[in-house]
Amino acid sequence: MSRTLLGGGFLLLFLAFLALIVVLVVVGYQQAKKRREGLAAFAAARGWVYRPADPSLVGRFTGSPFGTGSSRSATNCLYGAHGERPMVAFDYSYTTSSGSGDNRTTTTHRYSVVAMNLGLVVPPLAVSPEGAVGRFFGRLTNRDIELESEDFNRAFTVTAHDRRFASDVLHPQMMQMLLQWPALGWRLEGDSMLVVRSGHHAPHEVDATLAVMDAILDRIPEHVWRTLRAQ
């Protein structure tokens, strides 16, 4: 095969690859535009506010996945109220790099964040889906709080600074309810309750998440709220 034919073949492959990249970029842009329009319409239907981006949300919360990586952003932000509780939902992303020189690669990490304001500051408490490895190291380091329900202990990891607060919030009826959603992770932090997961959410997922968050907060005993307000 002549060098001319080889050169022509490589050129065709390069042009095909370039065309594929262009198609992927255009399709990605159209999908992102369609999603923005859908979220804006979803917000308007509920009397909420939609903003394409809000840099102030980047540093609003602490804990994973916030405060790590670079190029952090909060986009597709929804502001409103669910019942009487103010809420915000947004896409959060950041990048990390590995390698160096020509081998340097950049990875973008994307998350769905739904946060509900509690109206007062609470002690930190996190409930995460459990795994065998997490359970082993949690018990080894005394990080995993053990509660009365062994089924709940097998399903979730509980971390808190105040074990009494964790026990008061995660009473038997609360634990029984949470076992209905074994894949749900959530946490109380500062003045908010957060549900964070990988990827990004659709409107119906925001509604479902808010309903679950409301159900959890409604199950926290009134004496817990009274104590917190007194403090």
Secondary structure, 3 states (H helix, E strand, C coil): CCHHHHHHHHHHHHHHHHHHHHHHHHHHHHHHHHHHHHHHHHHHHCCCEEEEECHHHCCCCCCCCCCCCEEEEEEEEEEEEECCEEEEEEEEEEEEEECCHHHCEEEEEEEEEEEEEEEEEEEEEEEEECCHHHHHHHHHCCCCCCCCCHHHHHHEEEEECCHHHHHHHCCHHHHHHHCCCCCCCEEEEEEEEEEEEECCCCHHHHHHHHHHHHHHHHHCCHHHHHHHHHC
